[in-house]
Amino acid sequence: MIYRAFGLRVLSEFPLPELVQVDDCEGQADVVIERADLSGLWNGLEVHHQFFAVKDKGIIHHIPDTAILCIQEGKRILVSPMAGAEENKIRLYLLGTCMGTILMQRGILPLHGSAVAINGKAYAFVGNSGAGKSTLAAALLSKGYSLLSDDVIAVSQGADGIPIVTPSYPQQKLWQASIEQLGLGSHEYKPIYEEINKYAIPVRAEFCSDPIPLGGVFELVRTEEGEVHVEEVQSLQRFPLIHAHTYRNFLIPLLECEQWHFSSSASTLSRIDVYQLRRPLQGFTAYELVELIERIVNKGA
């Protein structure tokens, strides 16, 4: 079956119900996902970051009790499932780590966060795990805005140098607590996989399917402060921020693409505003942050 995600046509032996299926007569696939026997590949490789290795410029990802994955040249993903592995869990890595690696191999900057379309521009919400990126994006969707991406944000350079965000696929992933706070009701949704208390939230009606310019980046940070706060990130602090929130940034040296990442980051940062959003450790502040974001975006417009 052929699907579309991140602006790419994906031909997959494995069903990918999260993605939008497209007509297989529209042209060649950009990315092929196929089954292969990689059981003997992992042994003997030099391992980085515990579960990653490099072979012939391809990235090998070993997921214990799940699968071995090989991501090659931005065009191919080989999948070697292990006995008894959950297909849902394998798909989680295919659509996350594998697609993030594919984008990097193709010279597309992958940011780790959620992107929402506001007034014709994309705004990326990045942050460490647990910062509340997806929850904030869901709160924005409840106000009538549209989702472009959740987890991996694909940023490419337009012909005129303007950074462009290409939509991923119409789904969010939310923890049980966030679903309850947003009033969504988790009984209506399926867990991502059995071992985790996180749910897949379809957002086809709230999905923006067209690439749009990147208007800005908001870094979400949890602090001891008692209220929400925003400040603009100055030039010298922007590069570390973008590097820290590049999806699987430890792959940059493994792929030998440090110069590309620096140039791509510099070009992107020269065209956008960057802010840091601080929120208290305690309490649900997503809707307060939405109001703050709207004031900043509308003021900029």
C-alpha positions as CSV (number, residue, x, y, z in Angstrom):
1,M,0.0,0.0,0.0
2,I,1.1,3.6,-0.7
3,Y,0.7,6.4,1.9
4,R,1.6,10.0,2.2
5,A,3.5,11.5,5.1
6,F,6.0,14.4,5.5
7,G,5.4,15.2,1.8
8,L,6.7,11.7,0.8
9,R,5.1,8.8,-0.9
10,V,5.6,5.8,1.3
11,L,5.3,2.2,-0.1
12,S,5.0,-0.2,2.8
13,E,4.7,-3.9,3.2
14,F,3.3,-3.2,6.7
15,P,-0.1,-1.6,7.1
16,L,0.2,2.0,8.4
17,P,-3.4,3.0,9.3
18,E,-2.3,6.3,10.9
19,L,-1.2,7.6,7.5
20,V,-3.3,8.9,4.6
21,Q,-3.5,6.3,1.8
22,V,-3.0,7.6,-1.8
23,D,-3.5,6.3,-5.3
24,D,-0.6,4.0,-6.3
25,C,-0.7,5.3,-9.9
26,E,0.6,8.8,-9.0
27,G,4.3,8.0,-9.5
28,Q,7.2,6.2,-7.8
29,A,7.5,5.9,-4.1
30,D,10.0,8.1,-2.3
31,V,10.4,5.7,0.6
32,V,10.0,1.9,0.6
33,I,9.4,0.0,3.8
34,E,9.9,-3.8,3.5
35,R,10.5,-6.9,5.5
36,A,14.0,-8.3,5.7
37,D,16.0,-10.8,7.9
38,L,18.4,-8.6,9.9
39,S,18.9,-11.1,12.7
40,G,22.6,-11.5,12.1
41,L,23.3,-7.9,11.3
42,W,23.5,-6.4,14.8
43,N,26.2,-8.6,16.2
44,G,29.7,-7.2,15.7
45,L,28.6,-3.6,14.9
46,E,30.0,-0.7,16.9
47,V,27.0,0.5,19.0
48,H,26.2,4.1,19.8
49,H,23.7,5.4,22.3
50,Q,23.0,1.8,23.3
51,F,20.6,0.8,20.5
52,F,22.1,2.4,17.3
53,A,24.9,1.6,14.9
54,V,26.1,2.7,11.5
55,K,26.7,0.4,8.5
56,D,27.4,1.6,4.9
57,K,26.0,5.1,5.9
58,G,22.8,3.4,7.0
59,I,21.5,3.6,10.5
60,I,20.7,0.3,12.3
61,H,18.3,0.5,15.2
62,H,17.9,-2.4,17.6
63,I,14.7,-2.4,19.7
64,P,14.9,-5.2,22.3
65,D,12.1,-7.8,22.0
66,T,10.6,-5.8,19.1
67,A,12.6,-5.4,15.9
68,I,15.8,-4.5,14.1
69,L,15.4,-1.6,11.7
70,C,17.8,-0.4,9.0
71,I,17.3,3.1,7.5
72,Q,19.1,3.6,4.2
73,E,19.9,6.8,2.3
74,G,16.6,8.4,2.9
75,K,14.9,5.9,0.7
76,R,14.5,2.6,2.4
77,I,13.5,1.1,5.7
78,L,14.2,-2.6,6.3
79,V,12.2,-4.2,9.1
80,S,13.1,-7.4,10.9
81,P,10.4,-8.1,13.5
82,M,11.2,-10.3,16.5
83,A,9.0,-13.2,17.6
84,G,5.9,-12.0,19.4
85,A,6.5,-8.3,18.8
86,E,3.5,-6.0,18.7
87,E,2.8,-4.5,15.3
88,N,1.6,-1.3,17.0
89,K,4.9,-0.9,18.8
90,I,6.9,-1.5,15.5
91,R,4.8,1.2,13.8
92,L,5.5,3.6,16.6
93,Y,9.2,3.4,15.7
94,L,8.6,3.4,11.9
95,L,6.7,6.6,12.1
96,G,9.0,8.2,14.7
97,T,12.6,7.3,14.8
98,C,12.7,5.9,11.2
99,M,10.9,8.8,9.6
100,G,13.0,11.3,11.6
101,T,16.1,9.6,10.3
102,I,14.8,9.5,6.7
103,L,14.2,13.2,6.8
104,M,17.7,13.9,8.1
105,Q,19.2,11.7,5.4
106,R,17.1,13.7,2.8
107,G,18.4,17.0,4.1
108,I,15.1,18.0,5.9
109,L,15.5,19.3,9.4
110,P,13.4,17.2,11.8
111,L,12.4,19.0,15.0
112,H,11.0,17.2,18.0
113,G,7.6,18.6,18.9
114,S,4.2,19.5,17.7
115,A,3.4,22.0,14.9
116,V,0.1,23.9,14.6
117,A,-1.2,26.1,11.8
118,I,-2.2,29.5,13.2
119,N,-3.3,32.3,10.8
120,G,-1.6,30.7,7.8
121,K,1.7,30.0,9.4
122,A,3.2,27.0,11.2
123,Y,4.3,27.3,14.8
124,A,6.5,24.6,16.3
125,F,6.2,23.7,20.0
126,V,9.4,21.9,21.1
127,G,10.6,20.8,24.5
128,N,11.9,17.9,26.6
129,S,9.8,14.8,27.2
130,G,6.9,15.7,29.5
131,A,7.0,19.4,28.8
132,G,3.5,19.3,27.5
133,K,4.0,19.8,23.7
134,S,1.2,17.6,22.5
135,T,-1.2,18.7,25.3
136,L,-0.6,22.4,24.2
137,A,-1.2,21.5,20.6
138,A,-4.4,19.7,21.5
139,A,-5.6,22.8,23.4
140,L,-4.9,24.9,20.3
141,L,-6.9,22.5,18.2
142,S,-9.8,22.8,20.6
143,K,-9.7,26.6,19.7
144,G,-10.1,25.9,16.0
145,Y,-6.5,25.7,14.8
146,S,-5.1,22.8,12.7
147,L,-2.4,20.2,13.4
148,L,0.5,19.9,11.0
149,S,2.6,17.4,12.9
150,D,2.9,15.6,16.3
151,D,6.3,14.3,17.5
152,V,8.4,14.9,14.3
153,I,8.2,18.3,12.5
154,A,9.7,18.3,9.0
155,V,11.3,21.7,8.2
156,S,12.6,22.3,4.6
157,Q,13.9,25.3,2.8
158,G,11.7,26.9,0.2
159,A,13.0,28.3,-3.1
160,D,13.1,31.7,-1.6
161,G,14.8,30.6,1.6
162,I,11.7,30.6,3.7
163,P,11.4,27.6,6.0
164,I,8.4,25.4,5.2
165,V,6.7,22.9,7.5
166,T,5.3,19.9,5.6
167,P,2.5,18.0,7.3
168,S,3.1,14.5,8.8
169,Y,-0.1,12.6,9.3
170,P,-3.5,13.3,11.1
171,Q,-2.8,11.8,14.6
172,Q,-1.8,13.0,18.0
173,K,-0.4,11.0,20.9
174,L,-1.7,12.0,24.4
175,W,-1.2,10.6,27.9
176,Q,-4.2,9.6,29.9
177,A,-3.8,12.6,32.2
178,S,-3.8,15.1,29.3
179,I,-6.9,13.5,27.8
180,E,-8.8,13.8,31.1
181,Q,-7.7,17.4,31.6
182,L,-8.7,18.3,28.0
183,G,-12.1,16.5,28.5
184,L,-11.6,14.1,25.6
185,G,-12.5,10.8,27.2
186,S,-9.9,8.1,26.7
187,H,-12.5,5.3,26.3
188,E,-13.0,6.4,22.8
189,Y,-9.3,6.0,21.8
190,K,-6.9,3.0,21.4
191,P,-3.7,2.8,23.3
192,I,-0.5,3.2,21.2
193,Y,0.5,-0.2,22.4
194,E,-0.4,-2.4,25.3
195,E,2.4,-1.5,27.7
196,I,1.9,2.2,27.7
197,N,-0.8,4.5,29.0
198,K,-0.7,6.7,26.0
199,Y,-3.4,7.0,23.3
200,A,-3.7,7.6,19.6
201,I,-6.0,10.6,18.9
202,P,-7.2,10.8,15.2
203,V,-7.5,14.5,14.1
204,R,-8.5,14.2,10.4
205,A,-11.0,17.0,10.7
206,E,-8.4,19.3,12.4
207,F,-5.5,18.4,10.2
208,C,-3.8,20.9,7.8
209,S,-2.7,18.9,4.8
210,D,-0.8,21.7,2.9
211,P,2.8,22.8,3.6
212,I,3.0,26.3,5.0
213,P,5.8,28.7,6.1
214,L,7.3,28.3,9.6
215,G,6.4,31.4,11.6
216,G,8.2,30.7,14.8
217,V,9.4,28.2,17.4
218,F,8.2,28.1,21.0
219,E,10.3,26.1,23.5
220,L,8.1,24.8,26.4
221,V,9.8,24.6,29.7
222,R,8.5,23.5,33.1
223,T,9.8,25.7,36.0
224,E,9.3,26.4,39.7
225,E,7.7,29.7,38.8
226,G,4.1,30.1,39.9
227,E,2.7,31.4,36.6
228,V,3.1,31.1,32.9
229,H,5.8,33.4,31.4
230,V,7.2,34.0,28.0
231,E,10.5,35.6,26.8
232,E,12.1,35.9,23.4
233,V,15.2,33.8,22.9
234,Q,18.2,35.9,21.8
235,S,20.5,35.0,18.9
236,L,23.3,33.3,20.8
237,Q,20.9,31.0,22.5
238,R,19.0,30.0,19.4
239,F,21.5,27.5,18.0
240,P,21.7,25.4,21.1
241,L,17.9,25.4,21.4
242,I,17.5,24.1,17.8
243,H,20.2,21.5,18.2
244,A,18.7,20.3,21.5
245,H,15.3,19.9,20.0
246,T,16.4,18.3,16.7
247,Y,14.8,14.9,16.6
248,R,17.3,12.2,17.6
249,N,20.1,14.8,17.5
250,F,22.7,12.2,18.4
251,L,22.4,10.9,14.8
252,I,23.9,14.1,13.4
253,P,27.5,13.0,13.9
254,L,26.7,9.4,13.0
255,L,25.3,10.5,9.7
256,E,28.3,13.0,9.3
257,C,25.9,15.9,8.6
258,E,27.1,18.5,11.1
259,Q,27.7,21.1,8.5
260,W,24.3,20.5,6.9
261,H,22.6,20.8,10.3
262,F,24.4,24.1,11.1
263,S,23.6,25.6,7.7
264,S,19.9,24.4,7.8
265,S,19.5,25.7,11.4
266,A,21.1,29.1,10.5
267,S,18.9,29.6,7.5
268,T,15.8,28.7,9.5
269,L,16.6,30.8,12.5
270,S,17.3,33.9,10.3
271,R,13.6,33.9,9.2
272,I,11.7,33.2,12.3
273,D,11.0,34.3,15.9
274,V,12.0,32.0,18.8
275,Y,10.4,32.2,22.3
276,Q,10.6,30.3,25.5
277,L,7.3,29.5,27.3
278,R,7.7,28.7,31.0
279,R,4.9,27.0,32.8
280,P,4.6,25.8,36.4
281,L,5.4,22.3,37.4
282,Q,2.0,21.9,39.0
283,G,-1.4,22.6,37.6
284,F,-3.0,22.6,34.1
285,T,-2.0,25.7,32.2
286,A,-2.5,24.7,28.6
287,Y,-5.3,27.2,28.0
288,E,-3.4,30.0,29.6
289,L,-0.5,29.3,27.3
290,V,-2.9,29.3,24.3
291,E,-4.0,32.8,25.2
292,L,-0.4,33.9,25.5
293,I,0.6,32.4,22.2
294,E,-2.4,34.0,20.4
295,R,-1.3,37.4,21.8
296,I,2.2,36.9,20.5
297,V,1.2,35.6,17.1
298,N,-1.4,38.3,16.5
299,K,1.0,41.0,17.7
300,G,3.6,39.8,15.2
301,A,1.0,39.7,12.4
